[in-house]
Amino acid sequence: MDTDALKTAARMLRDARRIVVFTGAGISTESGIPDFRSPGGIWSQYNPDDLTYQKFRSHERYRKLYWEYDRARYPPMRDAMPNAAHQAVVEIEKTGRLLALITQNIDGLHLKAGNSPDKIYELHGTVREVTCLDCNARWPREEITDMMDREGIEVPHCPHCGGPLKCATIAFGQSLPADVLQEAFVHARACDLFITIGSSLVVQPACFLPLDAKRGGASLILANLDATPYDQYMDVVLKGKAGEVMDALMKQHRLLQGEVDAR
């Protein structure tokens, strides 16, 4: 890890007053959540075309297939625990300077780590809830899956209106929640430091968030294992695993903050 880059990032973090953190899949792999799309993963056992939002809407047999897939992917996310990178974001929030935590992840680990729900913007939804596609009612995930197990239900329907129930995540072909996306960009433009953790920055439109923050005058820090298409726009790039990088960054930040407090 580049020590000079780490110290520069720590100074930026110390001096920032309006911080936005943006996280992708790379922050959760160290928590043991498998890559479902890797060879032999759950995703390889299904035809992606059968799991689109449009297919889910079209016929009961696709809803049955979706729920089979969804229930197979859920346990690893349910049982996963936050790692050092998640805890680092909690520490940043505790400084009182976190405007927003924007995440592409659906695993709920930021909430489990202790970040405030009102700070979290889940662009791709969450596996922790189930929603009715007709009346928009929501339930805790466990409540619906317990009912499915208890009553032998393969495809759940809304107790209120009879509409199809779906995990509250964004499926292929389904639009991102417009209000969440809009708020994410509003916060990106308002911050003075934008920290990207564990995102490859290839999925649109979320990959444009750092650039919008840059246009608004923010400094950019990237903590990621691999290069991204936007490395050239970053003020500091910290290469490595998310947990290791963020743990080192927060240790350096605490040292700097201690010097400030001692003055």
C-alpha positions as protocol buffer text, in pm:
chain_id: "A"
residue {
  index: 1
  type: MET
  ca { x: 0 y: 0 z: 0 }
}
residue {
  index: 2
  type: ASP
  ca { x: 131 y: 343 z: -97 }
}
residue {
  index: 3
  type: THR
  ca { x: 212 y: 515 z: 233 }
}
residue {
  index: 4
  type: ASP
  ca { x: 226 y: 865 z: 84 }
}
residue {
  index: 5
  type: ALA
  ca { x: -113 y: 817 z: -84 }
}
residue {
  index: 6
  type: LEU
  ca { x: -255 y: 688 z: 243 }
}
residue {
  index: 7
  type: LYS
  ca { x: -134 y: 993 z: 435 }
}
residue {
  index: 8
  type: THR
  ca { x: -271 y: 1226 z: 169 }
}
residue {
  index: 9
  type: ALA
  ca { x: -611 y: 1052 z: 184 }
}
residue {
  index: 10
  type: ALA
  ca { x: -611 y: 1075 z: 564 }
}
residue {
  index: 11
  type: ARG
  ca { x: -548 y: 1450 z: 549 }
}
residue {
  index: 12
  type: MET
  ca { x: -832 y: 1487 z: 299 }
}
residue {
  index: 13
  type: LEU
  ca { x: -1059 y: 1292 z: 530 }
}
residue {
  index: 14
  type: ARG
  ca { x: -955 y: 1500 z: 831 }
}
residue {
  index: 15
  type: ASP
  ca { x: -1022 y: 1829 z: 652 }
}
residue {
  index: 16
  type: ALA
  ca { x: -1350 y: 1735 z: 483 }
}
residue {
  index: 17
  type: ARG
  ca { x: -1678 y: 1864 z: 623 }
}
residue {
  index: 18
  type: ARG
  ca { x: -1934 y: 1704 z: 390 }
}
residue {
  index: 19
  type: ILE
  ca { x: -1846 y: 1344 z: 306 }
}
residue {
  index: 20
  type: VAL
  ca { x: -2020 y: 1099 z: 75 }
}
residue {
  index: 21
  type: VAL
  ca { x: -1920 y: 732 z: 71 }
}
residue {
  index: 22
  type: PHE
  ca { x: -2006 y: 516 z: -229 }
}
residue {
  index: 23
  type: THR
  ca { x: -1967 y: 137 z: -205 }
}
residue {
  index: 24
  type: GLY
  ca { x: -1979 y: -157 z: -444 }
}
residue {
  index: 25
  type: ALA
  ca { x: -1944 y: -534 z: -432 }
}
residue {
  index: 26
  type: GLY
  ca { x: -1575 y: -517 z: -341 }
}
residue {
  index: 27
  type: ILE
  ca { x: -1656 y: -404 z: 12 }
}
residue {
  index: 28
  type: SER
  ca { x: -1860 y: -719 z: 81 }
}
residue {
  index: 29
  type: THR
  ca { x: -1644 y: -997 z: -62 }
}
residue {
  index: 30
  type: GLU
  ca { x: -1428 y: -992 z: 250 }
}
residue {
  index: 31
  type: SER
  ca { x: -1742 y: -1067 z: 452 }
}
residue {
  index: 32
  type: GLY
  ca { x: -1768 y: -1403 z: 281 }
}
residue {
  index: 33
  type: ILE
  ca { x: -2043 y: -1319 z: 35 }
}
residue {
  index: 34
  type: PRO
  ca { x: -1961 y: -1532 z: -270 }
}
residue {
  index: 35
  type: ASP
  ca { x: -1942 y: -1408 z: -626 }
}
residue {
  index: 36
  type: PHE
  ca { x: -2268 y: -1552 z: -751 }
}
residue {
  index: 37
  type: ARG
  ca { x: -2169 y: -1491 z: -1113 }
}
residue {
  index: 38
  type: SER
  ca { x: -1837 y: -1679 z: -1101 }
}
residue {
  index: 39
  type: PRO
  ca { x: -1810 y: -2024 z: -1264 }
}
residue {
  index: 40
  type: GLY
  ca { x: -2000 y: -2268 z: -1048 }
}
residue {
  index: 41
  type: GLY
  ca { x: -2183 y: -1989 z: -868 }
}
residue {
  index: 42
  type: ILE
  ca { x: -2560 y: -1973 z: -830 }
}
residue {
  index: 43
  type: TRP
  ca { x: -2597 y: -1743 z: -1131 }
}
residue {
  index: 44
  type: SER
  ca { x: -2437 y: -2001 z: -1363 }
}
residue {
  index: 45
  type: GLN
  ca { x: -2716 y: -2246 z: -1278 }
}
residue {
  index: 46
  type: TYR
  ca { x: -2982 y: -2023 z: -1435 }
}
residue {
  index: 47
  type: ASN
  ca { x: -3055 y: -1856 z: -1766 }
}
residue {
  index: 48
  type: PRO
  ca { x: -3030 y: -1481 z: -1693 }
}
residue {
  index: 49
  type: ASP
  ca { x: -3299 y: -1413 z: -1952 }
}
residue {
  index: 50
  type: ASP
  ca { x: -3545 y: -1606 z: -1735 }
}
residue {
  index: 51
  type: LEU
  ca { x: -3483 y: -1381 z: -1435 }
}
residue {
  index: 52
  type: THR
  ca { x: -3563 y: -1042 z: -1582 }
}
residue {
  index: 53
  type: TYR
  ca { x: -3825 y: -813 z: -1435 }
}
residue {
  index: 54
  type: GLN
  ca { x: -4033 y: -845 z: -1751 }
}
residue {
  index: 55
  type: LYS
  ca { x: -4037 y: -1227 z: -1728 }
}
residue {
  index: 56
  type: PHE
  ca { x: -4123 y: -1209 z: -1359 }
}
residue {
  index: 57
  type: ARG
  ca { x: -4422 y: -996 z: -1444 }
}
residue {
  index: 58
  type: SER
  ca { x: -4531 y: -1209 z: -1737 }
}
residue {
  index: 59
  type: HIS
  ca { x: -4600 y: -1554 z: -1592 }
}
residue {
  index: 60
  type: GLU
  ca { x: -4620 y: -1756 z: -1270 }
}
residue {
  index: 61
  type: ARG
  ca { x: -4358 y: -2006 z: -1390 }
}
residue {
  index: 62
  type: TYR
  ca { x: -4096 y: -1730 z: -1409 }
}
residue {
  index: 63
  type: ARG
  ca { x: -4193 y: -1605 z: -1065 }
}
residue {
  index: 64
  type: LYS
  ca { x: -4142 y: -1958 z: -935 }
}
residue {
  index: 65
  type: LEU
  ca { x: -3798 y: -1972 z: -1097 }
}
residue {
  index: 66
  type: TYR
  ca { x: -3707 y: -1630 z: -957 }
}
residue {
  index: 67
  type: TRP
  ca { x: -3800 y: -1727 z: -602 }
}
residue {
  index: 68
  type: GLU
  ca { x: -3601 y: -2051 z: -634 }
}
residue {
  index: 69
  type: TYR
  ca { x: -3297 y: -1849 z: -738 }
}
residue {
  index: 70
  type: ASP
  ca { x: -3355 y: -1577 z: -480 }
}
residue {
  index: 71
  type: ARG
  ca { x: -3390 y: -1818 z: -190 }
}
residue {
  index: 72
  type: ALA
  ca { x: -3065 y: -1987 z: -292 }
}
residue {
  index: 73
  type: ARG
  ca { x: -2867 y: -1661 z: -294 }
}
residue {
  index: 74
  type: TYR
  ca { x: -3013 y: -1520 z: 27 }
}
residue {
  index: 75
  type: PRO
  ca { x: -2858 y: -1730 z: 311 }
}
residue {
  index: 76
  type: PRO
  ca { x: -2495 y: -1623 z: 250 }
}
residue {
  index: 77
  type: MET
  ca { x: -2601 y: -1259 z: 261 }
}
residue {
  index: 78
  type: ARG
  ca { x: -2823 y: -1311 z: 564 }
}
residue {
  index: 79
  type: ASP
  ca { x: -2542 y: -1476 z: 759 }
}
residue {
  index: 80
  type: ALA
  ca { x: -2256 y: -1247 z: 651 }
}
residue {
  index: 81
  type: MET
  ca { x: -2102 y: -1009 z: 902 }
}
residue {
  index: 82
  type: PRO
  ca { x: -1959 y: -661 z: 837 }
}
residue {
  index: 83
  type: ASN
  ca { x: -1584 y: -631 z: 792 }
}
residue {
  index: 84
  type: ALA
  ca { x: -1328 y: -359 z: 865 }
}
residue {
  index: 85
  type: ALA
  ca { x: -1436 y: -152 z: 564 }
}
residue {
  index: 86
  type: HIS
  ca { x: -1797 y: -142 z: 683 }
}
residue {
  index: 87
  type: GLN
  ca { x: -1680 y: -45 z: 1031 }
}
residue {
  index: 88
  type: ALA
  ca { x: -1467 y: 231 z: 881 }
}
residue {
  index: 89
  type: VAL
  ca { x: -1775 y: 386 z: 723 }
}
residue {
  index: 90
  type: VAL
  ca { x: -1950 y: 372 z: 1061 }
}
residue {
  index: 91
  type: GLU
  ca { x: -1652 y: 551 z: 1213 }
}
residue {
  index: 92
  type: ILE
  ca { x: -1676 y: 821 z: 946 }
}
residue {
  index: 93
  type: GLU
  ca { x: -2045 y: 870 z: 1026 }
}
residue {
  index: 94
  type: LYS
  ca { x: -1965 y: 904 z: 1396 }
}
residue {
  index: 95
  type: THR
  ca { x: -1755 y: 1210 z: 1316 }
}
residue {
  index: 96
  type: GLY
  ca { x: -2081 y: 1384 z: 1221 }
}
residue {
  index: 97
  type: ARG
  ca { x: -1961 y: 1469 z: 871 }
}
residue {
  index: 98
  type: LEU
  ca { x: -2123 y: 1194 z: 661 }
}
residue {
  index: 99
  type: LEU
  ca { x: -2384 y: 1336 z: 423 }
}
residue {
  index: 100
  type: ALA
  ca { x: -2477 y: 1005 z: 264 }
}
residue {
  index: 101
  type: LEU
  ca { x: -2376 y: 643 z: 222 }
}
residue {
  index: 102
  type: ILE
  ca { x: -2466 y: 535 z: -130 }
}
residue {
  index: 103
  type: THR
  ca { x: -2437 y: 164 z: -205 }
}
residue {
  index: 104
  type: GLN
  ca { x: -2482 y: -68 z: -500 }
}
residue {
  index: 105
  type: ASN
  ca { x: -2499 y: -362 z: -260 }
}
residue {
  index: 106
  type: ILE
  ca { x: -2818 y: -542 z: -160 }
}
residue {
  index: 107
  type: ASP
  ca { x: -2679 y: -733 z: 141 }
}
residue {
  index: 108
  type: GLY
  ca { x: -2771 y: -488 z: 418 }
}
residue {
  index: 109
  type: LEU
  ca { x: -2424 y: -506 z: 574 }
}
residue {
  index: 110
  type: HIS
  ca { x: -2397 y: -129 z: 619 }
}
residue {
  index: 111
  type: LEU
  ca { x: -2712 y: -136 z: 830 }
}
residue {
  index: 112
  type: LYS
  ca { x: -2585 y: -438 z: 1022 }
}
residue {
  index: 113
  type: ALA
  ca { x: -2255 y: -259 z: 1084 }
}
residue {
  index: 114
  type: GLY
  ca { x: -2435 y: 31 z: 1248 }
}
residue {
  index: 115
  type: ASN
  ca { x: -2479 y: 303 z: 988 }
}
residue {
  index: 116
  type: SER
  ca { x: -2798 y: 506 z: 1028 }
}
residue {
  index: 117
  type: PRO
  ca { x: -3084 y: 400 z: 797 }
}
residue {
  index: 118
  type: ASP
  ca { x: -3149 y: 762 z: 704 }
}
residue {
  index: 119
  type: LYS
  ca { x: -2793 y: 795 z: 572 }
}
residue {
  index: 120
  type: ILE
  ca { x: -2809 y: 485 z: 350 }
}
residue {
  index: 121
  type: TYR
  ca { x: -2920 y: 500 z: -13 }
}
residue {
  index: 122
  type: GLU
  ca { x: -2952 y: 150 z: -161 }
}
residue {
  index: 123
  type: LEU
  ca { x: -2946 y: 197 z: -538 }
}
residue {
  index: 124
  type: HIS
  ca { x: -3020 y: -168 z: -613 }
}
residue {
  index: 125
  type: GLY
  ca { x: -3260 y: -233 z: -326 }
}
residue {
  index: 126
  type: THR
  ca { x: -3221 y: -480 z: -42 }
}
residue {
  index: 127
  type: VAL
  ca { x: -3261 y: -851 z: 26 }
}
residue {
  index: 128
  type: ARG
  ca { x: -3387 y: -764 z: 374 }
}
residue {
  index: 129
  type: GLU
  ca { x: -3737 y: -683 z: 250 }
}
residue {
  index: 130
  type: VAL
  ca { x: -4008 y: -814 z: 17 }
}
residue {
  index: 131
  type: THR
  ca { x: -4237 y: -582 z: -176 }
}
residue {
  index: 132
  type: CYS
  ca { x: -4566 y: -608 z: -361 }
}
residue {
  index: 133
  type: LEU
  ca { x: -4528 y: -494 z: -720 }
}
residue {
  index: 134
  type: ASP
  ca { x: -4890 y: -380 z: -737 }
}
residue {
  index: 135
  type: CYS
  ca { x: -4962 y: -192 z: -412 }
}
residue {
  index: 136
  type: ASN
  ca { x: -4599 y: -135 z: -298 }
}
residue {
  index: 137
  type: ALA
  ca { x: -4659 y: -279 z: 51 }
}
residue {
  index: 138
  type: ARG
  ca { x: -4342 y: -407 z: 219 }
}
residue {
  index: 139
  type: TRP
  ca { x: -4259 y: -679 z: 469 }
}
residue {
  index: 140
  type: PRO
  ca { x: -3943 y: -798 z: 644 }
}
residue {
  index: 141
  type: ARG
  ca { x: -3786 y: -1074 z: 437 }
}
residue {
  index: 142
  type: GLU
  ca { x: -3797 y: -1332 z: 715 }
}
residue {
  index: 143
  type: GLU
  ca { x: -4170 y: -1284 z: 765 }
}
residue {
  index: 144
  type: ILE
  ca { x: -4247 y: -1379 z: 405 }
}
residue {
  index: 145
  type: THR
  ca { x: -3997 y: -1663 z: 373 }
}
residue {
  index: 146
  type: ASP
  ca { x: -4113 y: -1811 z: 704 }
}
residue {
  index: 147
  type: MET
  ca { x: -4469 y: -1806 z: 569 }
}
residue {
  index: 148
  type: MET
  ca { x: -4350 y: -1974 z: 248 }
}
residue {
  index: 149
  type: ASP
  ca { x: -4179 y: -2250 z: 446 }
}
residue {
  index: 150
  type: ARG
  ca { x: -4467 y: -2295 z: 687 }
}
residue {
  index: 151
  type: GLU
  ca { x: -4736 y: -2315 z: 421 }
}
residue {
  index: 152
  type: GLY
  ca { x: -4537 y: -2474 z: 140 }
}
residue {
  index: 153
  type: ILE
  ca { x: -4572 y: -2169 z: -84 }
}
residue {
  index: 154
  type: GLU
  ca { x: -4345 y: -2148 z: -389 }
}
residue {
  index: 155
  type: VAL
  ca { x: -4465 y: -1810 z: -520 }
}
residue {
  index: 156
  type: PRO
  ca { x: -4594 y: -1561 z: -258 }
}
residue {
  index: 157
  type: HIS
  ca { x: -4868 y: -1310 z: -326 }
}
residue {
  index: 158
  type: CYS
  ca { x: -4966 y: -993 z: -142 }
}
residue {
  index: 159
  type: PRO
  ca { x: -5205 y: -1051 z: 151 }
}
residue {
  index: 160
  type: HIS
  ca { x: -5357 y: -708 z: 82 }
}
residue {
  index: 161
  type: CYS
  ca { x: -5417 y: -695 z: -293 }
}
residue {
  index: 162
  type: GLY
  ca { x: -5310 y: -1034 z: -428 }
}
residue {
  index: 163
  type: GLY
  ca { x: -5030 y: -885 z: -636 }
}
residue {
  index: 164
  type: PRO
  ca { x: -4698 y: -1065 z: -692 }
}
residue {
  index: 165
  type: LEU
  ca { x: -4442 y: -1038 z: -414 }
}
residue {
  index: 166
  type: LYS
  ca { x: -4076 y: -995 z: -505 }
}
residue {
  index: 167
  type: CYS
  ca { x: -3757 y: -944 z: -310 }
}
residue {
  index: 168
  type: ALA
  ca { x: -3702 y: -569 z: -282 }
}
residue {
  index: 169
  type: THR
  ca { x: -3395 y: -577 z: -506 }
}
residue {
  index: 170
  type: ILE
  ca { x: -3363 y: -443 z: -860 }
}
residue {
  index: 171
  type: ALA
  ca { x: -3387 y: -719 z: -1120 }
}
residue {
  index: 172
  type: PHE
  ca { x: -3251 y: -698 z: -1474 }
}
residue {
  index: 173
  type: GLY
  ca { x: -3481 y: -482 z: -1678 }
}
residue {
  index: 174
  type: GLN
  ca { x: -3620 y: -307 z: -1370 }
}
residue {
  index: 175
  type: SER
  ca { x: -3564 y: 66 z: -1322 }
}
residue {
  index: 176
  type: LEU
  ca { x: -3361 y: 193 z: -1030 }
}
residue {
  index: 177
  type: PRO
  ca { x: -3572 y: 375 z: -768 }
}
residue {
  index: 178
  type: ALA
  ca { x: -3588 y: 728 z: -910 }
}
residue {
  index: 179
  type: ASP
  ca { x: -3608 y: 902 z: -573 }
}
residue {
  index: 180
  type: VAL
  ca { x: -3307 y: 716 z: -432 }
}
residue {
  index: 181
  type: LEU
  ca { x: -3101 y: 782 z: -746 }
}
residue {
  index: 182
  type: GLN
  ca { x: -3193 y: 1151 z: -747 }
}
residue {
  index: 183
  type: GLU
  ca { x: -3100 y: 1195 z: -381 }
}
residue {
  index: 184
  type: ALA
  ca { x: -2770 y: 1016 z: -443 }
}
residue {
  index: 185
  type: PHE
  ca { x: -2672 y: 1265 z: -712 }
}
residue {
  index: 186
  type: VAL
  ca { x: -2790 y: 1559 z: -501 }
}
residue {
  index: 187
  type: HIS
  ca { x: -2561 y: 1451 z: -217 }
}
residue {
  index: 188
  type: ALA
  ca { x: -2273 y: 1381 z: -456 }
}
residue {
  index: 189
  type: ARG
  ca { x: -2291 y: 1737 z: -588 }
}
residue {
  index: 190
  type: ALA
  ca { x: -2309 y: 1881 z: -235 }
}
residue {
  index: 191
  type: CYS
  ca { x: -2010 y: 1702 z: -77 }
}
residue {
  index: 192
  type: ASP
  ca { x: -1651 y: 1817 z: -48 }
}
residue {
  index: 193
  type: LEU
  ca { x: -1508 y: 1462 z: -29 }
}
residue {
  index: 194
  type: PHE
  ca { x: -1636 y: 1161 z: -221 }
}
residue {
  index: 195
  type: ILE
  ca { x: -1493 y: 821 z: -121 }
}
residue {
  index: 196
  type: THR
  ca { x: -1550 y: 521 z: -349 }
}
residue {
  index: 197
  type: ILE
  ca { x: -1492 y: 180 z: -188 }
}
residue {
  index: 198
  type: GLY
  ca { x: -1495 y: -150 z: -373 }
}
residue {
  index: 199
  type: SER
  ca { x: -1667 y: -40 z: -693 }
}
residue {
  index: 200
  type: SER
  ca { x: -1542 y: -110 z: -1045 }
}
residue {
  index: 201
  type: LEU
  ca { x: -1728 y: 204 z: -1160 }
}
residue {
  index: 202
  type: VAL
  ca { x: -1867 y: 39 z: -1473 }
}
residue {
  index: 203
  type: VAL
  ca { x: -2240 y: 19 z: -1393 }
}
residue {
  index: 204
  type: GLN
  ca { x: -2437 y: 318 z: -1517 }
}
residue {
  index: 205
  type: PRO
  ca { x: -2563 y: 558 z: -1401 }
}
residue {
  index: 206
  type: ALA
  ca { x: -2402 y: 508 z: -1059 }
}
residue {
  index: 207
  type: CYS
  ca { x: -2052 y: 519 z: -1208 }
}
residue {
  index: 208
  type: PHE
  ca { x: -2109 y: 889 z: -1285 }
}
residue {
  index: 209
  type: LEU
  ca { x: -2151 y: 982 z: -919 }
}
residue {
  index: 210
  type: PRO
  ca { x: -1779 y: 1053 z: -857 }
}
residue {
  index: 211
  type: LEU
  ca { x: -1762 y: 1271 z: -1168 }
}
residue {
  index: 212
  type: ASP
  ca { x: -2064 y: 1472 z: -1054 }
}
residue {
  index: 213
  type: ALA
  ca { x: -1897 y: 1516 z: -715 }
}
residue {
  index: 214
  type: LYS
  ca { x: -1579 y: 1632 z: -888 }
}
residue {
  index: 215
  type: ARG
  ca { x: -1772 y: 1886 z: -1092 }
}
residue {
  index: 216
  type: GLY
  ca { x: -1920 y: 2015 z: -767 }
}
residue {
  index: 217
  type: GLY
  ca { x: -1571 y: 2078 z: -630 }
}
residue {
  index: 218
  type: ALA
  ca { x: -1521 y: 1763 z: -422 }
}
residue {
  index: 219
  type: SER
  ca { x: -1198 y: 1572 z: -382 }
}
residue {
  index: 220
  type: LEU
  ca { x: -1209 y: 1204 z: -480 }
}
residue {
  index: 221
  type: ILE
  ca { x: -1063 y: 901 z: -304 }
}
residue {
  index: 222
  type: LEU
  ca { x: -1084 y: 554 z: -456 }
}
residue {
  index: 223
  type: ALA
  ca { x: -1018 y: 240 z: -251 }
}
residue {
  index: 224
  type: ASN
  ca { x: -1034 y: -62 z: -481 }
}
residue {
  index: 225
  type: LEU
  ca { x: -844 y: -379 z: -561 }
}
residue {
  index: 226
  type: ASP
  ca { x: -842 y: -324 z: -938 }
}
residue {
  index: 227
  type: ALA
  ca { x: -817 y: -29 z: -1174 }
}
residue {
  index: 228
  type: THR
  ca { x: -1137 y: 146 z: -1283 }
}
residue {
  index: 229
  type: PRO
  ca { x: -1220 y: 357 z: -1591 }
}
residue {
  index: 230
  type: TYR
  ca { x: -1212 y: 668 z: -1369 }
}
residue {
  index: 231
  type: ASP
  ca { x: -878 y: 630 z: -1189 }
}
residue {
  index: 232
  type: GLN
  ca { x: -743 y: 930 z: -1381 }
}
residue {
  index: 233
  type: TYR
  ca { x: -1003 y: 1158 z: -1220 }
}
residue {
  index: 234
  type: MET
  ca { x: -924 y: 1051 z: -864 }
}
residue {
  index: 235
  type: ASP
  ca { x: -717 y: 1270 z: -634 }
}
residue {
  index: 236
  type: VAL
  ca { x: -596 y: 961 z: -446 }
}
residue {
  index: 237
  type: VAL
  ca { x: -612 y: 594 z: -549 }
}
residue {
  index: 238
  type: LEU
  ca { x: -559 y: 334 z: -276 }
}
residue {
  index: 239
  type: LYS
  ca { x: -509 y: -11 z: -428 }
}
residue {
  index: 240
  type: GLY
  ca { x: -592 y: -315 z: -218 }
}
residue {
  index: 241
  type: LYS
  ca { x: -869 y: -506 z: -48 }
}
residue {
  index: 242
  type: ALA
  ca { x: -1137 y: -278 z: 90 }
}
residue {
  index: 243
  type: GLY
  ca { x: -1106 y: -392 z: 451 }
}
residue {
  index: 244
  type: GLU
  ca { x: -728 y: -359 z: 463 }
}
residue {
  index: 245
  type: VAL
  ca { x: -724 y: -22 z: 287 }
}
residue {
  index: 246
  type: MET
  ca { x: -1002 y: 137 z: 491 }
}
residue {
  index: 247
  type: ASP
  ca { x: -864 y: 2 z: 820 }
}
residue {
  index: 248
  type: ALA
  ca { x: -524 y: 157 z: 737 }
}
residue {
  index: 249
  type: LEU
  ca { x: -688 y: 483 z: 630 }
}
residue {
  index: 250
  type: MET
  ca { x: -886 y: 517 z: 952 }
}
residue {
  index: 251
  type: LYS
  ca { x: -578 y: 441 z: 1165 }
}
residue {
  index: 252
  type: GLN
  ca { x: -390 y: 717 z: 984 }
}
residue {
  index: 253
  type: HIS
  ca { x: -689 y: 949 z: 1023 }
}
residue {
  index: 254
  type: ARG
  ca { x: -701 y: 885 z: 1398 }
}
residue {
  index: 255
  type: LEU
  ca { x: -332 y: 973 z: 1425 }
}
residue {
  index: 256
  type: LEU
  ca { x: -387 y: 1300 z: 1244 }
}
residue {
  index: 257
  type: GLN
  ca { x: -699 y: 1379 z: 1445 }
}
residue {
  index: 258
  type: GLY
  ca { x: -505 y: 1311 z: 1764 }
}
residue {
  index: 259
  type: GLU
  ca { x: -248 y: 1568 z: 1660 }
}
residue {
  index: 260
  type: VAL
  ca { x: -525 y: 1824 z: 1601 }
}
residue {
  index: 261
  type: ASP
  ca { x: -688 y: 1750 z: 1937 }
}
residue {
  index: 262
  type: ALA
  ca { x: -354 y: 1781 z: 2116 }
}
residue {
  index: 263
  type: ARG
  ca { x: -295 y: 2135 z: 1992 }
}
